[in-house]
């Protein structure tokens, strides 16, 4: 336990030091922020550090090594100290006036890291779903002698995936000097903490009123930041009711969550089995043949319970950073762009921060770049300038940020292959309203109450109905018109049939909500007494984009090898969770300050959010109690108990493997953690890992189909020369025979003796062999 505690303290300390070092740089970018961007400083530091290191590596200026990293850190630290000296008086005044805010941010960061670490020491193992893939990328970055890093599951190729998040974790790993098995879980821990702290800072900036006491805003900001990453969706409450035996089986069949109606009644507060998984699969699309198709409805609390160090999770702190930047752009637009603005350091850093999203999780860049540009457009419009000047300023900034976000990361895009195949039409499926409410109910209650109050209470409606109906008609009909243009009459009619069968209620709800929020936004923009800081406008903008994303996936999806809307719903719902969540916390804050029924709506919203804390608590307890070993953050420790011979091979290769090594393992099987374990755990590349994942990353299986029979022949051929030729063809330095290879190819002791006759065992124990290739 002590090594884990020591690693945790070092990790926390390194991130804290980085945050303090880069705070002056952060404050220079977030100059409109009441908190001067202090809550974003750690995430800001990781972007700047990782980008600088990556760019120098891509330019072959520095190798991928510990010494090179420390050179970059020293250079950036010198620049940061210069900014500290230059801004010492202004920063000193800020530190003296906002010391309570600083203490709250630091306390929240430590609290969330410690809280999640307590869970992770009881669920550390890297052994399920896509954890081996994530671990493989992390180790490949640590092991590769150069940048871009080697693909651990397709030797001779570079990673063709958005790997910037893994790079940030790898760099902190090197700075701390911890093992990658611990770094995997520490990376998850700091991701949750940075997201909670960043969301707290963003909400504080949105809620803080310069003329009012800041304590209520800070309290709501802390609660909102924790809620965004900790609460579950409403499916968890149904799991509790089912476990307690409340409600009939017919009711749960009507709800339609796959597997919920057949879940056992335990008579206690805790369901049985992997019940927590169902919350991430609330929707089940059914095609024309009645076959259900998986739809992923993941949300942050589920992600952190599951423990996959995946790009959509690692991007969360930087999504919050992008939303904070949107607020800066709104206020910059309100004040007007200064002469030569594009040459100033503050503006030069903005494409770097936004462009990181494309490298972290490419789905996020278009969405949050759009939010940032929309915020600027609103702020510039509030500046009361001529529409031509407004349009010119918006186009200029869009080109600057859009092209800059791609150009700065162009070396990544040059080498990227993709499975994206254009826009598909989701005419075959529509989401029932009841399942949508299960996904977003905690956020929709305060939003609906606040938007409804803003629209209907105290405002004359006589001259607004025509405008509202016209806007609603456009929003309702536009996607059907696009479906008709893109897919023809047949697909449009099929979509209408599916809509009639499923029910039109979700589309009606979404279109009405979009209409009301847009009307409220338009009224706030044009009102002469609208909030000077525009926080109401920004909260509404985030709610519009979040609701619009969930509306769009009812009609369109990005085509991939699955050719369903599974991944599109997954990615857009994940973005919508953050956008709707921030908009909902802002609405709850407004409701709390009102009287009568709006105060009741606030109380109901808080009660619902509190009930949704059941899911993370019960799910964490369910998963944590299955851990049988000692508490640890080392995700590889379980193998020492379960398969000591295989664990010994891993340790041998981890310590003695070199940058140019290649290890031949049995061809992998998707989601089977025993396959390709050594390549994943050490970063030493193998000719072929999980074939299906390589296909997803590259969109082409030509190389995969060529390599699969070759690698299988290494384990099935009885010709020594042919085996050696195949090993040399792939520049292999090691051949591995472990439990997976013995089972897959039926290898017996006599087969092991066959390999012993012409290959030198570098490691041998209990039927496990790691051979050197001559």
URURDA-V871203 format. One record per pair of residues at least 12 apart in sequence whose C-alpha atoms are under 8 Angstrom apart, sorted by the first residue. I is the first residue (numbers start at 1). J is the second residue. Records with the same first field share a line. If there is no record, write none. Layout:
I = J, J
This chain:
1 = 630, 631, 632
4 = 182, 632, 633, 634
7 = 176, 178, 182
8 = 186
10 = 176
11 = 172, 173, 176, 186
12 = 110
14 = 172, 175, 176
15 = 42, 172
16 = 42
18 = 41, 42, 45, 46
19 = 41, 42, 43, 44, 45
20 = 41, 42
21 = 77, 80, 81
22 = 41, 42, 44, 45, 77, 80
23 = 37, 38, 41
24 = 80, 83, 84, 87, 91
25 = 80, 83
26 = 38, 40, 41, 44
28 = 346
29 = 346, 347, 349
30 = 325, 328
31 = 328
32 = 328, 331
33 = 205, 328
34 = 204, 205, 208
35 = 98, 101, 201, 204, 205
37 = 201
38 = 102, 201
39 = 105, 197, 198, 200, 201
40 = 194, 197, 198, 201, 321
42 = 194
43 = 194, 317, 318, 321
44 = 321, 353
46 = 168
47 = 168, 353, 356
49 = 72, 73, 76
50 = 164, 167, 168, 171
52 = 72
53 = 69, 72
54 = 147
57 = 146, 147, 148
58 = 147, 148, 411
60 = 147
63 = 145, 146, 147
64 = 142, 144, 145, 146, 147
65 = 145
66 = 174, 175
69 = 171
70 = 175
101 = 218
105 = 197, 200, 201
108 = 193, 196, 197, 222
109 = 193, 194, 196, 197
110 = 193
112 = 192, 193, 196
113 = 189, 190, 192, 193
116 = 189, 192
117 = 186, 189, 633
119 = 620, 624
120 = 185, 632, 633
121 = 631, 632, 633
122 = 624, 625, 627, 630, 631, 632
123 = 623, 624, 626, 627
124 = 185, 632, 633, 634, 635
125 = 634, 635, 636, 637, 638
126 = 635, 636
127 = 673
128 = 671, 672, 673
129 = 308, 671, 672, 673
130 = 308, 671
131 = 307, 308, 309
132 = 673, 677, 680, 681
133 = 680
134 = 166, 308, 309, 310
135 = 184, 309, 680, 681
136 = 152, 679, 680, 681, 682, 683
137 = 151, 152, 163, 166, 680, 683
138 = 166, 167, 169, 170, 180, 184, 683
139 = 170, 180, 680, 681, 682, 683
140 = 152, 680, 682, 683, 684, 685
141 = 166, 167, 170, 683
142 = 170, 683
143 = 658, 659, 682, 683, 684
144 = 659, 683
145 = 659, 660
150 = 685
151 = 685
152 = 679, 680, 683, 684, 685, 686, 689
153 = 676, 679, 680, 685, 686, 687, 688, 689, 690, 694
154 = 685, 686, 687, 688, 689, 694
155 = 662, 685, 686, 687, 688, 730
156 = 687
160 = 415, 416, 417, 418, 697, 698
161 = 416, 417, 697
162 = 311, 358, 359, 360, 361, 362
163 = 311, 359, 360
164 = 356, 359, 360
165 = 311, 314, 315, 359, 360
166 = 311
169 = 183, 184, 187
170 = 183
181 = 633, 634, 635, 636
182 = 633, 634, 635
184 = 309, 635
185 = 307, 633, 634, 635
186 = 633
187 = 309
188 = 304, 307, 309, 314
191 = 313, 314, 316, 317
192 = 229, 304, 317
194 = 317
195 = 225, 229, 316, 317, 320
196 = 225, 226, 228, 229
197 = 222, 225
198 = 225, 317, 320, 321
199 = 221, 224, 225, 228, 320
200 = 218, 221, 222, 223, 224, 225, 226
201 = 221
202 = 221, 320, 323, 324
203 = 220, 221, 224, 225, 582, 585, 586
204 = 217, 218, 220, 221
206 = 535, 539, 586
207 = 221, 535, 586, 589
220 = 585, 589
224 = 582, 585
227 = 609
228 = 300, 577, 578, 581, 582
229 = 300, 301
230 = 300, 301, 613, 616
231 = 301, 609, 612, 613, 614, 615, 616
232 = 299, 301, 302, 612, 613, 614, 615, 616
233 = 279, 299, 438, 439, 440, 441, 442, 612, 615
234 = 437, 438, 439, 440, 441, 442, 612
235 = 278, 279, 282, 438, 439
236 = 276, 279, 612, 614, 615
237 = 611, 612, 614, 615
239 = 260, 271, 275
240 = 269, 270, 271
242 = 260, 263, 264, 265, 271
243 = 263, 264, 265, 266, 267, 268, 269, 270, 271
244 = 265, 266, 267, 268, 269
245 = 265, 266, 267
249 = 261, 262
255 = 434, 435
256 = 282, 283, 284, 435
257 = 278, 281, 282, 283, 284, 435
258 = 278, 281, 282, 283, 284
259 = 278
260 = 278
263 = 275
270 = 618, 622
276 = 615, 619
277 = 302
279 = 297, 298, 302
280 = 296, 297, 298, 299, 302
281 = 294, 295, 296, 297, 298
282 = 295, 296, 297, 435, 438, 439
283 = 295, 296, 297, 431, 435
285 = 429, 430, 431
286 = 428, 429
287 = 428, 429
288 = 428
293 = 564, 566
294 = 566
295 = 565, 566, 567, 569, 570
296 = 566, 567, 569, 570
297 = 439, 569, 570, 573, 574
298 = 570, 573, 574
299 = 573, 574, 577
300 = 313, 574
301 = 616
302 = 616
305 = 616, 619, 620
311 = 360, 361
312 = 360, 361, 571
314 = 360
315 = 357, 360, 361
318 = 353, 356, 357
319 = 357, 364, 368
321 = 353
322 = 353, 354, 368, 369, 372
323 = 368, 371, 372
325 = 350, 372
326 = 371, 372, 373, 375, 376
327 = 372, 375, 538
329 = 372, 373, 375, 376, 379
330 = 372, 375, 376, 377, 378, 379, 380, 534
331 = 376, 379, 533, 534
332 = 376, 379, 380
333 = 376, 377, 378, 379, 380, 381, 383
334 = 376, 379, 380, 381, 382, 383
335 = 380, 383
336 = 380, 383
342 = 400
350 = 401
351 = 400, 401, 402, 404, 405, 408
352 = 404, 405, 408
354 = 368, 369, 401, 405
355 = 404, 405, 406, 408, 409
356 = 405, 409
358 = 406
359 = 409, 412
363 = 571
364 = 575
369 = 401, 402
371 = 541, 542, 545
373 = 394, 397, 398
374 = 541
375 = 538, 541
376 = 394
377 = 390, 394
378 = 525, 537
379 = 534
381 = 525
382 = 525, 526
416 = 698
417 = 697, 698, 699
418 = 696, 697, 698, 699
419 = 560, 561, 695, 696, 697, 698, 699, 700
420 = 558, 559, 560, 699
421 = 558, 559, 560
422 = 558, 559
423 = 556, 557, 558, 559
424 = 556, 557, 558, 559, 563
425 = 483, 487, 555, 556, 557
426 = 495, 553, 554, 555, 556, 557, 564, 565
427 = 491, 492, 494, 495, 496, 498, 555
428 = 494, 495, 498
429 = 495, 498, 499, 554
430 = 498, 499, 502, 554
431 = 502, 506, 554
432 = 502, 503, 505, 506
433 = 505, 506
436 = 506
440 = 577
442 = 605, 608, 609, 612
443 = 580, 581, 584, 585
444 = 580, 584
445 = 601, 605
446 = 584, 585, 587, 588, 591, 601, 602, 605
447 = 583, 584, 587, 588
448 = 513
449 = 598, 601
450 = 587, 588, 590, 591, 598
451 = 516, 517, 520
452 = 516
453 = 598
454 = 520
455 = 516, 519, 520
468 = 515, 516, 519
471 = 515
472 = 511, 512, 515
475 = 511, 515
476 = 507, 508, 511
479 = 552, 555
480 = 492, 555
483 = 555
507 = 551
510 = 547, 548, 551
511 = 551
514 = 544, 547, 548
517 = 540, 543, 544
518 = 544
521 = 537, 540, 541
524 = 536, 537
525 = 537
539 = 582, 583, 586
540 = 583
542 = 579, 580, 582, 583
543 = 579, 580, 582, 583, 584
545 = 576, 579
546 = 575, 576, 577, 578, 579, 580
547 = 576, 580
549 = 572, 573, 576
550 = 569, 572, 573, 576
553 = 565, 568, 569, 572
557 = 569
561 = 696, 699
588 = 602, 605
645 = 765, 766, 768
646 = 738, 739, 768
649 = 678, 763, 764, 768, 769, 770
650 = 678, 681, 682
652 = 763
653 = 678, 682
654 = 682
657 = 684
659 = 684
661 = 684, 685, 732, 733, 734
662 = 684, 685, 686, 687, 730, 731, 732, 733, 734
663 = 679, 684, 685, 686, 687, 732, 733, 734, 735, 736
664 = 686, 687, 711, 727, 732, 734, 735, 736
665 = 686, 687, 688, 711, 735, 736, 737, 741
666 = 711, 712, 715, 740, 741, 744
667 = 688, 689, 690, 691, 708, 711, 712
668 = 688, 689, 690, 691
669 = 689, 690, 691
670 = 690, 691, 692, 693
674 = 739, 740
675 = 689, 740
676 = 689, 690
687 = 707, 711, 730
688 = 704, 707, 708, 711
691 = 704
710 = 726
711 = 726
714 = 726, 727
715 = 745
716 = 745
720 = 758
724 = 773
727 = 773
732 = 773
733 = 772, 773, 774
734 = 770, 771, 772, 773
735 = 770, 771, 772, 773
736 = 768, 769, 770, 771
737 = 768, 769, 770
738 = 767, 768, 769
739 = 768
749 = 767
752 = 767
759 = 771, 772, 773, 774
760 = 772, 773
